[in-house]
Amino acid sequence: MEQMNKEEDNNQTPFGLSRGSMVSHYRIIEEIGRAGMGVVYKAQDTKLDRIVALKLLPKHLLCDEKAKTRFTHEAKAVSALDHPNIAKIYEIGEAEDKCFISMVYLKGKSLKEVIKNRAISIRAALEIAIRIGEGLTAAHQKEIIHGNLKSESIMLTKEGGVKIMDFDLSMLRKGPGLIKNGTVLSWIRHISPEQARGEKVDHRTDIFFLGVLLYEMITGQFPFRGENEAAIIHSIINEDPEPLVRYKREVPDQLQKIVDKLLQKDARLRPQTLDEVIADLKRLKLELISKKRLVFRKVRPRYKKALIPALIICFIIAVVMLVILSKYFLKPILEKKGSVPPKHPMRVMCFEEKKTENVLNGLSQKHVVNSDARDFLDLCFRR
């Protein structure tokens, strides 16, 4: 009995939930992820008989009625977002002092997992950034910011989709920044300079985060690092990240310029809308595609020195073969068909004995042939 109780305790999550537990009409299947401000479960919607991702938020975030009212209002706005690059939210509710958000369950991997397991090409990184930017643009048009965009918040589905998740974490952060009374949250590496300084957050924070994601996709590293939280905050506020070419040599200069603008410390110096950013990313993507079509496949370095001599030898062989073909094959065929006139037309008569005799007889019968003509004809006949 005691052993069974221990197994049940091991299966429980921070919210005291285990497999089979009910939250409203959702039956818990398993825990699939944790964030700094919530736990995500795979659950079954017993009403509509579908699998969902169920996120539960800690109680302390909604400790007063004002916060709860703001949460409910903004949650409704997020659930109304309908964009192919934003994970769909089905329901926001509260049951047994548990505030939950039901959203679409996606099969795939987070961008963080993909970056960790393999390198992402520049063109793929641009495409992902473009789709993220388009999803954020749809949210900004509804005056909704994400405020905590990171690689864990981006899902790459098996069908090739890009989905932005965790908009709910931004809802309680439209006012002051993240640091209060010296308290630093565990996800300190994913904050913008204005959040680190405790300033008000707006849509330009999401623009900064897009720059962080681009940097991470290209290099596999965070742009701002430190041994502890204080060092990380100092780097975010004061230091410029290492150039992209330090990690990937083929990075175009234009991409470096785009990332530099996105990661400006002063929000006023960043692009003020994502439309501008998306246009730059698409333009660069088209340039890379055009260059790839025009450039021949690169020759391996060990063959480069032998390439030019080989081409010269091939050219010489081709010329020699053309001369031989012309002299010994084409010329006899053309002469046989009469396409090439003989060099000495007069000598033809010399070899046609019967024609020569006819000419002589004709001349002797009708005309007096002078000695020079007779001698010439006799000479031809003897030959």
C-alpha positions as CSV (number, residue, x, y, z in Angstrom):
1,M,0.0,0.0,0.0
2,E,2.8,2.4,0.9
3,Q,4.6,1.5,-2.3
4,M,1.5,2.3,-4.4
5,N,1.2,5.7,-2.6
6,K,4.8,6.4,-3.4
7,E,4.3,5.6,-7.1
8,E,1.3,7.9,-7.2
9,D,3.3,10.7,-5.6
10,N,6.0,10.2,-8.2
11,N,3.5,10.6,-11.0
12,Q,2.1,13.8,-9.6
13,T,3.0,17.2,-11.0
14,P,3.5,20.5,-9.1
15,F,-0.2,21.1,-9.3
16,G,-1.0,17.8,-7.6
17,L,-2.2,16.2,-10.9
18,S,-1.5,12.7,-12.2
19,R,-2.6,10.6,-15.1
20,G,-6.4,10.5,-15.1
21,S,-6.9,13.7,-13.0
22,M,-9.7,16.0,-14.1
23,V,-9.4,19.8,-14.7
24,S,-12.9,20.9,-15.6
25,H,-13.8,18.6,-18.5
26,Y,-10.2,17.8,-19.4
27,R,-8.6,14.5,-18.4
28,I,-4.8,14.7,-17.8
29,I,-2.7,12.2,-19.9
30,E,0.8,13.3,-19.2
31,E,3.0,16.3,-18.5
32,I,4.7,17.5,-21.7
33,G,6.5,20.7,-20.6
34,R,7.3,23.3,-18.0
35,A,7.8,27.0,-18.3
36,G,8.8,29.7,-15.8
37,M,5.1,30.5,-15.3
38,G,3.2,27.4,-16.0
39,V,3.0,23.6,-16.7
40,V,1.7,22.1,-19.9
41,Y,-0.1,18.8,-20.0
42,K,-1.3,16.6,-22.8
43,A,-5.0,16.1,-22.0
44,Q,-8.2,14.8,-23.5
45,D,-11.2,17.1,-24.0
46,T,-14.0,14.8,-22.8
47,K,-16.7,17.1,-24.3
48,L,-15.4,17.3,-27.9
49,D,-13.3,14.1,-27.7
50,R,-10.0,15.6,-28.9
51,I,-6.5,15.8,-27.6
52,V,-5.4,19.3,-26.4
53,A,-2.4,21.0,-24.7
54,L,-3.6,22.2,-21.3
55,K,-1.6,24.9,-19.6
56,L,-2.1,25.6,-15.9
57,L,-0.8,28.9,-14.4
58,P,0.4,29.3,-10.8
59,K,-2.1,30.8,-8.4
60,H,0.1,33.6,-7.3
61,L,-0.1,35.3,-10.7
62,L,-3.9,35.8,-10.2
63,C,-3.8,36.6,-6.5
64,D,-6.0,39.7,-6.8
65,E,-9.2,40.4,-8.7
66,K,-7.6,43.2,-10.8
67,A,-5.0,40.8,-12.2
68,K,-7.6,38.1,-12.8
69,T,-9.9,40.6,-14.7
70,R,-7.0,41.7,-16.9
71,F,-6.0,38.1,-17.5
72,T,-9.5,37.1,-18.6
73,H,-9.9,40.2,-20.9
74,E,-6.6,39.7,-22.6
75,A,-7.0,35.9,-22.8
76,K,-10.1,36.4,-24.8
77,A,-8.2,38.7,-27.2
78,V,-5.5,36.1,-27.7
79,S,-8.0,33.3,-28.2
80,A,-9.5,35.4,-31.0
81,L,-6.2,35.4,-33.0
82,D,-6.6,33.4,-36.1
83,H,-3.3,33.0,-38.0
84,P,-1.6,30.0,-39.5
85,N,1.6,30.8,-37.5
86,I,-0.1,31.1,-34.1
87,A,-1.1,28.1,-32.1
88,K,-4.9,28.2,-31.7
89,I,-6.4,28.7,-28.2
90,Y,-9.6,26.8,-27.6
91,E,-10.7,27.9,-24.2
92,I,-9.6,29.9,-21.1
93,G,-11.2,28.9,-17.8
94,E,-10.9,28.4,-14.1
95,A,-11.8,25.2,-12.1
96,E,-11.1,24.4,-8.5
97,D,-8.8,27.4,-8.1
98,K,-6.8,26.3,-11.2
99,C,-6.6,28.8,-14.1
100,F,-6.1,26.9,-17.4
101,I,-5.7,27.5,-21.0
102,S,-6.7,24.9,-23.6
103,M,-4.9,25.1,-26.9
104,V,-4.2,23.0,-30.0
105,Y,-1.9,20.0,-29.4
106,L,0.9,20.1,-31.9
107,K,3.1,17.2,-33.0
108,G,6.6,18.3,-33.7
109,K,9.6,19.8,-32.0
110,S,10.3,23.1,-30.5
111,L,12.8,25.4,-32.2
112,K,15.1,24.9,-29.2
113,E,15.2,21.2,-29.7
114,V,15.9,21.6,-33.4
115,I,18.8,24.1,-32.8
116,K,20.2,21.8,-30.2
117,N,20.2,18.7,-32.4
118,R,21.4,20.1,-35.7
119,A,22.6,23.2,-37.5
120,I,19.9,25.3,-39.3
121,S,20.8,26.6,-42.8
122,I,20.7,30.4,-43.4
123,R,17.7,30.1,-45.8
124,A,15.8,27.9,-43.4
125,A,16.5,30.4,-40.6
126,L,15.2,33.2,-42.8
127,E,12.0,31.3,-43.6
128,I,11.3,30.5,-40.0
129,A,12.0,34.2,-39.0
130,I,9.6,35.4,-41.7
131,R,6.8,33.2,-40.5
132,I,7.4,34.2,-36.9
133,G,7.3,37.8,-37.9
134,E,4.1,37.4,-39.8
135,G,2.4,35.7,-36.8
136,L,3.6,38.5,-34.5
137,T,2.4,41.1,-36.9
138,A,-1.1,39.7,-36.7
139,A,-0.9,39.8,-32.9
140,H,0.4,43.4,-32.9
141,Q,-2.5,44.5,-35.1
142,K,-4.7,43.4,-32.2
143,E,-2.5,45.3,-29.8
144,I,-1.3,42.0,-28.3
145,I,2.4,41.5,-27.6
146,H,4.1,38.3,-26.7
147,G,6.8,39.7,-24.3
148,N,8.5,36.3,-23.8
149,L,9.4,35.0,-27.2
150,K,12.1,32.4,-27.1
151,S,13.0,29.2,-29.0
152,E,10.9,27.1,-26.6
153,S,7.9,29.1,-27.6
154,I,8.2,28.2,-31.3
155,M,6.9,24.8,-32.5
156,L,8.0,23.3,-35.8
157,T,5.4,20.8,-36.8
158,K,5.8,17.6,-38.7
159,E,3.8,19.2,-41.6
160,G,6.4,22.0,-41.9
161,G,4.4,24.6,-40.0
162,V,5.8,27.3,-37.7
163,K,3.6,28.0,-34.6
164,I,4.0,30.7,-32.0
165,M,2.9,29.6,-28.5
166,D,2.8,30.9,-25.0
167,F,1.0,34.2,-25.7
168,D,-0.6,33.7,-22.3
169,L,2.7,34.4,-20.6
170,S,2.7,37.9,-22.0
171,M,-0.7,38.9,-20.7
172,L,0.5,39.8,-17.2
173,R,3.4,41.8,-18.4
174,K,2.2,44.8,-20.4
175,G,3.0,47.1,-17.5
176,P,6.2,47.2,-15.6
177,G,9.3,45.2,-16.5
178,L,10.4,41.9,-15.0
179,I,12.6,43.1,-12.2
180,K,11.0,44.2,-9.0
181,N,12.8,44.7,-5.7
182,G,15.9,43.0,-7.1
183,T,14.1,39.8,-8.0
184,V,15.2,38.2,-11.2
185,L,13.1,35.4,-12.8
186,S,14.7,32.1,-13.9
187,W,14.3,32.9,-17.6
188,I,16.5,36.0,-17.3
189,R,18.3,35.3,-20.6
190,H,15.2,35.8,-22.6
191,I,14.5,39.4,-21.7
192,S,15.0,42.7,-23.6
193,P,17.0,45.6,-22.4
194,E,13.9,47.6,-21.5
195,Q,12.6,44.6,-19.5
196,A,16.0,44.3,-17.7
197,R,15.8,48.0,-16.9
198,G,12.3,47.7,-15.5
199,E,10.8,49.8,-18.2
200,K,7.4,49.5,-20.0
201,V,7.2,46.8,-22.6
202,D,5.6,47.3,-26.1
203,H,5.7,45.6,-29.5
204,R,9.3,46.6,-30.0
205,T,10.3,44.0,-27.4
206,D,9.0,41.3,-29.7
207,I,11.2,42.8,-32.5
208,F,14.2,42.5,-30.2
209,F,13.3,38.8,-29.4
210,L,13.1,38.1,-33.1
211,G,16.7,39.2,-33.4
212,V,17.6,36.9,-30.6
213,L,15.9,34.0,-32.3
214,L,17.7,34.8,-35.6
215,Y,21.1,34.9,-33.9
216,E,20.4,31.7,-32.0
217,M,19.3,29.9,-35.2
218,I,22.4,31.0,-37.1
219,T,25.0,30.4,-34.4
220,G,23.4,27.9,-32.0
221,Q,24.3,30.3,-29.2
222,F,22.6,33.0,-27.1
223,P,23.7,36.5,-28.1
224,F,24.1,37.6,-24.5
225,R,25.9,35.4,-21.9
226,G,27.3,35.5,-18.5
227,E,28.4,33.4,-15.6
228,N,25.5,34.5,-13.4
229,E,22.2,36.5,-13.7
230,A,23.8,39.8,-13.0
231,A,26.4,39.3,-15.7
232,I,23.7,38.3,-18.2
233,I,21.7,41.4,-17.4
234,H,24.8,43.5,-17.8
235,S,25.5,41.9,-21.2
236,I,21.9,42.5,-22.4
237,I,22.0,46.2,-21.4
238,N,25.5,47.1,-22.3
239,E,27.3,44.6,-24.6
240,D,27.1,43.8,-28.3
241,P,27.0,40.2,-29.3
242,E,29.8,38.5,-31.2
243,P,29.5,38.8,-35.0
244,L,27.7,36.0,-36.8
245,V,30.7,35.2,-39.0
246,R,32.5,34.0,-36.0
247,Y,30.2,30.9,-36.0
248,K,29.3,30.7,-39.7
249,R,31.6,32.1,-42.3
250,E,29.1,32.2,-45.2
251,V,26.8,34.7,-43.4
252,P,26.0,37.6,-45.8
253,D,26.7,41.1,-44.6
254,Q,23.1,42.0,-45.1
255,L,22.0,39.4,-42.6
256,Q,24.4,40.8,-40.0
257,K,23.0,44.3,-40.6
258,I,19.4,43.0,-40.0
259,V,20.4,41.3,-36.8
260,D,22.3,44.3,-35.6
261,K,19.2,46.5,-36.1
262,L,16.9,44.1,-34.3
263,L,19.2,43.9,-31.3
264,Q,19.6,47.6,-30.7
265,K,19.6,48.4,-26.9
266,D,17.4,51.5,-27.5
267,A,14.0,50.4,-28.8
268,R,13.7,53.7,-30.7
269,L,16.7,52.6,-32.9
270,R,15.2,49.3,-33.8
271,P,12.8,48.8,-36.8
272,Q,9.5,50.2,-35.5
273,T,7.3,47.7,-37.3
274,L,7.7,44.1,-38.2
275,D,6.6,44.8,-41.8
276,E,9.9,46.5,-42.4
277,V,11.8,43.5,-40.9
278,I,9.8,40.9,-42.9
279,A,10.5,42.9,-46.1
280,D,14.3,42.8,-45.5
281,L,14.2,39.1,-44.7
282,K,12.3,38.3,-47.8
283,R,14.5,40.4,-50.0
284,L,17.6,38.7,-48.6
285,K,16.1,35.3,-49.1
286,L,15.4,36.0,-52.8
287,E,19.0,37.3,-53.2
288,L,20.4,34.0,-51.8
289,I,18.2,31.9,-54.1
290,S,19.2,34.0,-57.1
291,K,22.9,33.6,-56.3
292,K,22.6,29.9,-55.8
293,R,21.0,29.5,-59.3
294,L,23.8,31.6,-61.0
295,V,26.8,30.1,-59.3
296,F,28.1,26.7,-60.6
297,R,28.7,23.9,-58.2
298,K,31.9,24.6,-56.3
299,V,35.0,22.5,-57.3
300,R,36.8,20.8,-54.5
301,P,40.1,22.5,-53.7
302,R,42.3,19.5,-54.6
303,Y,40.9,19.6,-58.2
304,K,41.1,23.3,-58.8
305,K,44.8,23.3,-59.9
306,A,44.2,20.5,-62.5
307,L,41.0,22.0,-63.9
308,I,42.6,24.6,-66.4
309,P,45.2,22.2,-67.8
310,A,42.6,19.5,-68.3
311,L,40.3,22.0,-70.2
312,I,43.3,23.0,-72.5
313,I,44.1,19.4,-73.3
314,C,40.5,18.6,-74.1
315,F,40.4,21.6,-76.4
316,I,43.5,20.5,-78.3
317,I,42.2,17.0,-78.7
318,A,38.9,18.3,-80.0
319,V,40.8,20.5,-82.7
320,V,42.9,17.5,-83.8
321,M,39.9,15.2,-84.1
322,L,38.1,17.9,-86.1
323,V,41.0,18.2,-88.6
324,I,41.3,14.4,-89.0
325,L,37.6,14.0,-89.5
326,S,37.5,16.8,-92.1
327,K,40.5,15.5,-94.1
328,Y,39.9,11.7,-94.1
329,F,36.2,11.4,-93.8
330,L,34.3,14.4,-94.9
331,K,36.4,15.4,-97.9
332,P,36.2,12.0,-99.7
333,I,32.5,11.9,-99.1
334,L,31.9,15.4,-100.5
335,E,34.1,14.7,-103.6
336,K,32.3,11.5,-104.3
337,K,28.9,13.3,-104.2
338,G,30.2,16.1,-106.5
339,S,30.1,18.7,-103.8
340,V,33.8,19.5,-104.2
341,P,35.0,20.5,-107.7
342,P,38.1,18.9,-109.1
343,K,41.4,20.9,-109.0
344,H,42.3,20.5,-112.7
345,P,39.3,20.3,-114.9
346,M,41.3,20.0,-118.1
347,R,43.0,16.8,-116.9
348,V,39.6,15.1,-116.8
349,M,39.7,15.1,-120.6
350,C,43.1,13.4,-120.5
351,F,41.7,10.4,-118.7
352,E,38.6,10.0,-120.8
353,E,40.1,8.3,-123.9
354,K,37.0,7.9,-125.9
355,K,36.0,11.5,-125.5
356,T,39.5,12.6,-126.6
357,E,39.3,10.5,-129.7
358,N,35.9,12.0,-130.5
359,V,37.3,15.4,-130.1
360,L,40.3,14.7,-132.4
361,N,38.1,13.1,-135.1
362,G,35.7,16.1,-135.0
363,L,38.5,18.6,-135.3
364,S,40.2,16.8,-138.1
365,Q,37.0,16.5,-140.1
366,K,35.7,20.0,-139.8
367,H,38.7,22.2,-139.0
368,V,42.3,22.4,-139.5
369,V,44.0,21.8,-136.2
370,N,47.1,23.8,-135.6
371,S,50.2,22.0,-134.5
372,D,50.2,23.3,-130.9
373,A,46.7,22.1,-130.2
374,R,47.5,18.7,-131.8
375,D,50.6,18.3,-129.8
376,F,48.7,19.1,-126.5
377,L,45.9,16.6,-127.3
378,D,48.4,13.9,-128.4
379,L,50.2,14.4,-125.1
380,C,47.0,14.0,-123.1
381,F,46.0,10.9,-125.1
382,R,49.4,9.2,-124.5
383,R,49.0,9.8,-120.8
